[in-house]
Amino acid sequence: MPQAKIPPGPRGHFLLGCLPEYVRDTLDFMTRLAREYGDAARFRLGRMPYYLFNHPDQIEEVLRTKSEHFIKDRPLQVTTSVLGRGLLTSEGQLWRRQRRLIQPAFLAQQVHGYAPVMVEAAGRMLATWRDGQVRDIHADLMRVTLDIVVRCLFGANLAGRTEGVVGAVRDLSDHFLNPLFWTPVLRSLPLPANLRYRRAVGLLDTIVYDLMDRGRGGGLAPGSLLSRLLKVQQQEGSPTDKQLRDEVVTLLLAGHETTALALSYASYLLAQHPQAEARLVAELEQVLGDRAPQVEDVPRLRYAEWVIKEAMRLYPPAWGLGREAVADCEIGGYHVPKGTQVLTIQWVVHRDPRWYEDPGAFRPERWADDLERRLPRCAYFPFGDGPRICIGQQFALTEAVLVLATIARRHRLAPVDDEPLELVASITMRPRRGVRMRVQERRGPRDLDGVRAGAGRGDVR
């Protein structure tokens, strides 16, 4: 039997490896690795060895068929100071038990029941918009998706704390990019960045423990996920308060930011491509007329779904997934030693011309004729794959389609300038300066002012 190969890759600095290039522009660094070394590359960040796998077959091995050889990667393990041992970071029996407890909240029937809350929350957001106003759409969508998660999963509202949570998420994301966060000694010092980070974690703790206290006092909707978890705790003595806190924080953060990002990027792309916006508005007119969307409309809003899928292809909110090998194994014929950090990067794979014609172009119609089923598995994986696939996938897609439809039938979003998005690859892929748009009210269902047939602005980054 031939010996497994070692992937090629850059030598890097003798001490830092490729860390300077990675920090300077993570997405560009990953793209260049794939272009220069192909489907597998080996490099170092400091002393830590990394493998990058870019072929869908290799990615399927890592995430699905050989997933037992891997745990979450070292950077995500460090985030336990925020997330604890919630569903995103836990492993083994703890993860399996918690997933079984949480799964019912994301079954199709439950998700359908959340739809009125999603549409109502989007409507409240639109009520704050004024014709001609310039707004940071990303900030608005962060608020509305947070409101949706809290109401749907926890049966509560944040009672004026929404801005605080959104600010805490921003501070946490910024700190994940700070070298202080990855250096244990520096992380313990009372530096301004560390203090902001601790305040953000403290705020989340206060809010979550308050929700738990309200649930024990009967102040939450009885059918909510949090109410059910508290009932299990009362009956079985588990999960502990700390474990409950970790799950709620994980759902609170992961459950709203990724959907807000998908909607932000979809709005940005539609604003740059009038032809696509016109087709979306025509679909909304045909399916909805002058009424708000309902969950029964989602299967008929095919183009709206394609817009969301195409936005997540070009701008995947989870831009990469990492794993750590817990035993020597082989992926795609390459030897992966125990302790190696393994990366699978949606940003790279989703833009690979082998799987997508004209991959840099925004073309929602490419998803016609069930493209997702015709692609190799893991050529499109915005929610991951395998046992650790995102538990809220159906929740997020339903929410995104309903919120997009609610916005687009009432408002057009126009670019404020020609500046491209500046992206930040933190735990998620965020727009550094938000997504500023001018909101323009539609005068009626047939009003397509400003929506002119055209080719749009071509490729995106």
C-alpha positions as CSV (number, residue, x, y, z in Angstrom):
1,M,0.0,0.0,0.0
2,P,1.5,3.4,-1.0
3,Q,2.4,5.8,1.8
4,A,0.1,8.7,2.2
5,K,1.4,12.0,0.8
6,I,2.1,15.3,2.6
7,P,0.5,18.3,1.0
8,P,2.7,21.0,-0.5
9,G,2.7,24.5,0.8
10,P,4.6,27.7,1.6
11,R,7.6,27.6,3.9
12,G,6.8,30.8,5.7
13,H,8.8,32.6,8.3
14,F,10.9,30.3,10.5
15,L,9.2,31.6,13.6
16,L,5.8,33.0,12.5
17,G,5.1,30.8,9.6
18,C,2.4,32.4,7.4
19,L,0.9,34.3,10.3
20,P,1.6,37.8,8.9
21,E,-0.1,37.0,5.5
22,Y,-3.0,35.4,7.3
23,V,-3.6,38.4,9.6
24,R,-3.1,40.9,6.8
25,D,-5.9,39.5,4.6
26,T,-7.2,36.0,5.6
27,L,-9.6,35.5,2.7
28,D,-7.0,36.5,0.1
29,F,-4.4,34.3,1.8
30,M,-6.7,31.3,1.6
31,T,-7.6,32.0,-2.0
32,R,-3.9,32.2,-3.0
33,L,-3.1,29.0,-1.2
34,A,-5.8,27.2,-3.2
35,R,-4.7,28.8,-6.5
36,E,-1.0,28.0,-6.0
37,Y,-1.1,24.6,-4.3
38,G,-4.4,23.1,-5.5
39,D,-6.8,20.9,-3.5
40,A,-4.5,20.5,-0.5
41,A,-2.0,22.8,1.1
42,R,0.1,22.7,4.3
43,F,1.2,25.8,6.2
44,R,2.0,27.0,9.7
45,L,0.5,29.8,11.8
46,G,3.2,30.3,14.4
47,R,4.1,26.8,15.5
48,M,0.7,25.4,14.8
49,P,0.5,23.1,11.7
50,Y,-2.5,23.6,9.4
51,Y,-3.9,21.7,6.4
52,L,-6.3,23.4,3.9
53,F,-8.5,21.1,1.9
54,N,-10.4,22.5,-1.1
55,H,-12.0,19.6,-3.0
56,P,-15.6,18.7,-2.1
57,D,-14.6,15.0,-1.7
58,Q,-11.9,15.9,0.8
59,I,-14.2,18.2,2.7
60,E,-16.9,15.5,2.9
61,E,-14.3,13.1,4.4
62,V,-13.4,15.7,7.1
63,L,-16.9,16.8,8.0
64,R,-18.9,13.6,7.3
65,T,-17.4,10.2,6.5
66,K,-14.4,10.5,8.8
67,S,-15.8,13.0,11.3
68,E,-14.9,10.8,14.2
69,H,-11.2,11.6,13.7
70,F,-11.8,15.3,14.4
71,I,-13.0,17.8,17.0
72,K,-13.6,21.5,16.6
73,D,-10.4,23.4,15.9
74,R,-8.1,25.2,18.4
75,P,-9.4,28.8,17.6
76,L,-13.0,27.8,18.3
77,Q,-11.9,26.0,21.5
78,V,-10.6,29.3,22.7
79,T,-14.0,30.9,22.4
80,T,-15.3,28.8,25.2
81,S,-14.6,31.8,27.4
82,V,-17.7,33.2,25.7
83,L,-19.7,30.2,24.5
84,G,-18.7,27.8,27.3
85,R,-19.5,24.2,26.3
86,G,-22.6,24.9,24.2
87,L,-23.7,23.1,21.1
88,L,-21.1,24.8,18.9
89,T,-18.1,23.9,21.1
90,S,-19.0,20.8,23.0
91,E,-17.9,17.3,22.0
92,G,-18.9,13.6,22.5
93,Q,-21.7,12.6,24.8
94,L,-22.4,16.1,26.1
95,W,-22.8,17.3,22.5
96,R,-25.1,14.4,21.6
97,R,-27.3,14.9,24.6
98,Q,-27.6,18.6,24.1
99,R,-28.4,18.2,20.4
100,R,-31.2,15.8,21.2
101,L,-32.7,18.2,23.7
102,I,-32.5,21.2,21.4
103,Q,-33.4,19.5,18.1
104,P,-37.3,19.6,18.5
105,A,-37.2,23.4,18.5
106,F,-36.0,23.3,14.9
107,L,-38.3,20.7,13.4
108,A,-40.3,21.8,10.4
109,Q,-43.6,22.1,12.2
110,Q,-42.0,24.3,14.9
111,V,-40.3,26.5,12.4
112,H,-43.6,27.0,10.5
113,G,-45.1,28.2,13.8
114,Y,-42.3,30.8,14.1
115,A,-43.2,32.5,10.7
116,P,-45.7,35.1,12.0
117,V,-43.1,36.3,14.6
118,M,-40.5,36.6,11.8
119,V,-42.7,38.7,9.6
120,E,-44.0,40.8,12.4
121,A,-40.5,41.6,13.6
122,A,-39.4,42.6,10.1
123,G,-42.5,44.8,9.9
124,R,-41.6,46.6,13.1
125,M,-38.1,47.3,11.7
126,L,-39.6,48.8,8.5
127,A,-41.9,51.0,10.6
128,T,-38.7,52.9,11.7
129,W,-37.5,53.5,8.2
130,R,-38.2,56.8,6.4
131,D,-38.3,57.3,2.7
132,G,-34.9,58.6,1.4
133,Q,-33.1,57.8,4.7
134,V,-29.6,56.3,4.7
135,R,-29.3,53.4,7.1
136,D,-26.9,50.8,8.1
137,I,-28.9,47.8,6.9
138,H,-26.6,45.4,8.6
139,A,-27.2,47.0,12.0
140,D,-30.9,47.0,11.4
141,L,-30.9,43.3,10.5
142,M,-28.8,42.4,13.5
143,R,-31.5,43.9,15.7
144,V,-34.4,42.2,13.9
145,T,-32.9,38.8,13.8
146,L,-31.9,39.0,17.5
147,D,-35.5,39.9,18.3
148,I,-36.7,36.9,16.3
149,V,-34.4,34.4,18.0
150,V,-35.4,35.7,21.5
151,R,-39.1,35.6,20.8
152,C,-39.1,32.3,18.9
153,L,-36.7,30.2,20.9
154,F,-36.9,31.7,24.4
155,G,-40.5,33.0,24.4
156,A,-39.5,36.4,25.6
157,N,-38.3,39.8,24.5
158,L,-35.2,41.7,25.6
159,A,-37.1,44.7,27.0
160,G,-34.8,47.4,25.7
161,R,-31.5,45.4,25.8
162,T,-31.3,44.7,22.1
163,E,-28.7,47.5,21.5
164,G,-26.6,46.2,24.3
165,V,-26.5,42.7,22.9
166,V,-25.7,43.9,19.3
167,G,-22.9,46.0,20.7
168,A,-21.6,43.1,22.7
169,V,-21.6,40.9,19.6
170,R,-19.6,43.6,17.8
171,D,-17.1,43.9,20.7
172,L,-16.7,40.1,20.9
173,S,-16.1,39.8,17.1
174,D,-13.6,42.6,17.2
175,H,-11.7,41.0,20.1
176,F,-11.5,37.6,18.3
177,L,-9.3,39.5,15.7
178,N,-7.1,41.0,18.4
179,P,-3.8,39.2,19.0
180,L,-4.5,39.7,22.8
181,F,-7.3,37.2,22.6
182,W,-5.0,34.4,21.3
183,T,-2.2,35.1,23.9
184,P,-3.1,33.7,27.3
185,V,-0.8,36.0,29.3
186,L,-1.9,39.1,27.5
187,R,-5.5,38.0,27.7
188,S,-5.4,38.2,31.5
189,L,-4.1,41.8,31.7
190,P,-6.5,44.7,32.5
191,L,-6.0,46.3,29.1
192,P,-8.8,48.3,27.4
193,A,-9.6,45.7,24.8
194,N,-9.7,43.0,27.5
195,L,-12.0,45.1,29.6
196,R,-14.4,45.7,26.7
197,Y,-14.4,41.9,26.1
198,R,-15.2,41.1,29.7
199,R,-18.0,43.7,29.8
200,A,-19.5,42.1,26.7
201,V,-19.4,38.6,28.3
202,G,-20.8,40.0,31.5
203,L,-23.7,41.7,29.7
204,L,-24.6,38.4,28.0
205,D,-24.4,36.5,31.3
206,T,-26.7,39.0,33.0
207,I,-29.3,38.8,30.2
208,V,-29.2,35.0,29.9
209,Y,-29.5,34.4,33.7
210,D,-32.3,36.9,33.8
211,L,-34.1,34.9,31.0
212,M,-33.6,31.7,33.1
213,D,-35.0,33.4,36.2
214,R,-38.0,34.6,34.2
215,G,-38.6,31.1,32.9
216,R,-38.6,29.6,36.4
217,G,-41.1,32.2,37.4
218,G,-43.4,31.4,34.6
219,G,-42.5,34.6,32.6
220,L,-41.7,32.8,29.3
221,A,-43.9,31.2,26.7
222,P,-44.5,27.7,28.0
223,G,-43.7,26.0,24.7
224,S,-40.4,27.8,24.1
225,L,-37.1,25.9,23.9
226,L,-35.8,27.6,27.1
227,S,-39.0,26.7,29.0
228,R,-38.6,23.1,27.9
229,L,-34.9,23.0,28.9
230,L,-35.7,24.4,32.3
231,K,-38.4,21.7,32.8
232,V,-35.9,19.0,31.9
233,Q,-33.5,20.5,34.4
234,Q,-36.2,20.5,37.1
235,Q,-37.1,16.8,36.4
236,E,-33.7,15.3,35.8
237,G,-31.3,17.7,37.6
238,S,-29.5,18.3,34.3
239,P,-28.4,20.4,32.5
240,T,-26.8,22.5,35.1
241,D,-27.3,26.3,35.2
242,K,-23.9,26.8,33.6
243,Q,-24.7,24.4,30.8
244,L,-28.0,26.1,30.2
245,R,-26.2,29.4,30.1
246,D,-23.8,28.1,27.5
247,E,-26.6,26.7,25.3
248,V,-28.6,29.9,25.5
249,V,-25.6,32.2,24.7
250,T,-24.6,29.9,21.8
251,L,-28.2,30.1,20.3
252,L,-28.4,33.8,21.0
253,L,-25.2,34.6,19.2
254,A,-25.1,32.0,16.4
255,G,-28.8,32.1,15.9
256,H,-29.1,35.7,14.8
257,E,-25.8,37.0,13.5
258,T,-25.4,34.6,10.6
259,T,-28.9,35.2,9.3
260,A,-28.4,39.0,9.6
261,L,-25.2,38.7,7.6
262,A,-26.9,36.6,4.8
263,L,-29.7,39.2,4.5
264,S,-27.2,42.1,4.6
265,Y,-25.2,40.6,1.7
266,A,-28.3,39.7,-0.2
267,S,-29.5,43.3,0.1
268,Y,-26.1,44.6,-1.0
269,L,-26.0,42.4,-4.1
270,L,-29.6,43.2,-5.1
271,A,-28.9,46.9,-4.8
272,Q,-26.0,46.4,-7.3
273,H,-28.0,44.2,-9.7
274,P,-31.3,45.9,-10.8
275,Q,-32.2,43.1,-13.1
276,A,-32.2,40.6,-10.2
277,E,-34.1,43.0,-8.0
278,A,-36.8,43.5,-10.7
279,R,-37.2,39.7,-11.0
280,L,-37.6,39.4,-7.2
281,V,-40.2,42.1,-7.1
282,A,-42.1,40.6,-9.9
283,E,-42.2,37.3,-8.0
284,L,-43.4,39.0,-4.9
285,E,-46.2,40.8,-6.8
286,Q,-47.3,37.5,-8.3
287,V,-47.2,35.4,-5.1
288,L,-48.2,38.0,-2.5
289,G,-49.9,40.8,-4.2
290,D,-50.5,43.5,-1.6
291,R,-50.3,41.2,1.5
292,A,-47.5,40.2,3.8
293,P,-45.7,36.9,3.3
294,Q,-46.8,33.7,5.2
295,V,-45.0,30.5,5.7
296,E,-47.2,28.8,3.1
297,D,-45.7,31.2,0.6
298,V,-42.1,30.1,1.2
299,P,-42.1,27.2,-1.3
300,R,-43.5,29.5,-4.0
301,L,-40.9,32.2,-3.4
302,R,-38.3,30.4,-5.4
303,Y,-36.4,33.4,-6.7
304,A,-36.2,34.8,-3.2
305,E,-34.7,31.5,-2.0
306,W,-32.2,31.6,-4.9
307,V,-31.2,35.2,-3.9
308,I,-30.4,34.0,-0.4
309,K,-28.5,30.9,-1.6
310,E,-26.5,33.0,-4.1
311,A,-25.7,35.6,-1.4
312,M,-24.4,32.8,0.9
313,R,-22.4,31.3,-1.9
314,L,-20.6,34.6,-2.6
315,Y,-20.5,35.9,1.0
316,P,-20.8,32.9,3.3
317,P,-21.5,34.2,6.8
318,A,-19.5,31.2,8.2
319,W,-16.6,31.7,5.8
320,G,-14.6,28.6,7.0
321,L,-14.9,25.6,9.2
322,G,-12.0,24.2,11.2
323,R,-11.3,20.9,12.8
324,E,-8.4,19.4,14.9
325,A,-7.3,15.8,14.2
326,V,-7.5,13.7,17.4
327,A,-5.7,10.8,15.7
328,D,-3.6,10.2,12.7
329,C,-5.8,9.7,9.6
330,E,-5.8,10.1,5.9
331,I,-7.8,12.6,3.9
332,G,-7.8,12.5,0.1
333,G,-4.7,10.4,0.1
334,Y,-2.8,12.9,2.4
335,H,-1.5,11.9,5.8
336,V,-3.0,14.1,8.6
337,P,-1.0,13.8,11.9
338,K,-2.8,14.0,15.2
339,G,-3.0,17.6,16.4
340,T,-3.1,19.1,12.9
341,Q,-5.6,21.9,12.4
342,V,-7.7,21.2,9.3
343,L,-9.5,24.0,7.4
344,T,-12.3,23.8,4.9
345,I,-13.1,27.3,3.5
346,Q,-16.5,28.1,2.0
347,W,-15.2,31.4,0.7
348,V,-12.7,29.4,-1.5
349,V,-14.9,26.4,-2.5
350,H,-18.0,28.5,-3.3
351,R,-16.0,30.5,-5.9
352,D,-14.3,27.5,-7.6
353,P,-14.9,27.6,-11.4
354,R,-15.0,23.8,-11.4
355,W,-18.3,23.9,-9.7
356,Y,-19.8,27.3,-10.7
357,E,-19.8,28.9,-14.1
358,D,-18.7,32.5,-13.9
359,P,-18.2,32.1,-10.1
360,G,-17.6,35.8,-9.3
361,A,-20.9,36.9,-10.7
362,F,-24.2,37.3,-8.8
363,R,-26.6,35.0,-10.7
364,P,-29.5,33.8,-8.5
365,E,-31.0,31.9,-11.5
366,R,-28.0,29.5,-11.4
367,W,-29.9,27.7,-8.6
368,A,-32.7,26.7,-11.0
369,D,-33.2,23.1,-11.8
370,D,-32.1,22.0,-8.4
371,L,-28.4,23.0,-8.8
372,E,-27.6,22.1,-5.2
373,R,-28.5,18.4,-5.8
374,R,-26.4,18.4,-9.0
375,L,-23.3,19.8,-7.3
376,P,-20.8,17.5,-5.6
377,R,-21.6,17.2,-2.0
378,C,-19.7,19.9,-0.1
379,A,-19.2,22.1,-3.2
380,Y,-21.8,24.2,-1.4
381,F,-21.9,24.0,2.4
382,P,-22.8,27.3,4.0
383,F,-24.2,25.4,7.0
384,G,-21.5,22.8,7.2
385,D,-22.1,19.1,6.7
386,G,-22.1,15.8,8.5
387,P,-23.1,15.3,12.1
388,R,-22.2,18.8,13.1
389,I,-24.3,20.5,10.3
390,C,-26.0,23.6,11.6
391,I,-29.1,22.6,13.7
392,G,-30.9,25.8,12.7
393,Q,-30.5,25.5,8.9
394,Q,-34.2,25.4,8.2
395,F,-35.0,28.1,10.7
396,A,-32.4,30.4,9.1
397,L,-33.5,29.8,5.5
398,T,-37.2,30.3,6.3
399,E,-36.4,33.4,8.3
400,A,-34.2,34.8,5.5
401,V,-36.8,34.3,2.8
402,L,-39.7,35.8,4.9
403,V,-37.7,38.8,6.0
404,L,-36.3,39.5,2.5
405,A,-39.8,39.3,1.0
406,T,-41.2,41.6,3.7
407,I,-38.5,44.2,3.0
408,A,-38.5,44.0,-0.8
409,R,-42.3,44.3,-1.3
410,R,-42.3,47.6,0.6
411,H,-38.9,49.1,0.0
412,R,-36.1,49.4,-2.5
413,L,-32.6,49.6,-1.2
414,A,-30.2,51.7,-3.2
415,P,-26.4,52.0,-3.0
416,V,-25.1,55.1,-1.3
417,D,-21.7,54.9,-3.1
418,D,-19.6,52.6,-5.2
419,E,-17.3,51.5,-2.4
420,P,-16.9,47.7,-2.3
421,L,-17.5,45.9,1.0
422,E,-14.5,45.6,3.3
423,L,-14.8,42.2,4.8
424,V,-13.5,41.0,8.2
425,A,-13.0,37.3,8.6
426,S,-13.6,36.9,12.4
427,I,-15.6,34.0,13.7
428,T,-18.1,35.1,11.1
429,M,-17.5,37.1,7.9
430,R,-18.6,40.7,8.7
431,P,-18.7,44.0,6.8
432,R,-16.2,46.2,8.6
433,R,-18.1,49.4,8.1
434,G,-21.6,48.0,7.9
435,V,-23.8,48.0,4.8
436,R,-25.1,51.6,4.2
437,M,-28.2,51.8,1.9
438,R,-30.7,54.5,1.0
439,V,-34.2,53.2,1.6
440,Q,-36.9,54.1,-0.9
441,E,-40.6,53.3,-0.3
442,R,-42.5,51.6,-3.1
443,R,-45.7,53.4,-3.9
444,G,-47.5,50.2,-4.8
445,P,-47.0,46.6,-5.8
446,R,-46.1,47.5,-9.3
447,D,-43.8,50.4,-8.5
448,L,-40.4,49.5,-9.8
449,D,-38.9,53.0,-9.6
450,G,-35.2,52.8,-10.0
451,V,-35.3,49.1,-10.9
452,R,-34.3,49.1,-14.5
453,A,-33.3,46.1,-16.6
454,G,-29.5,45.9,-16.8
455,A,-26.6,43.8,-16.3
456,G,-25.8,45.2,-12.9
457,R,-22.2,46.0,-11.9
458,G,-20.7,42.7,-12.8
459,D,-18.5,40.5,-10.6
460,V,-18.2,41.0,-6.9
461,R,-15.1,40.5,-4.8
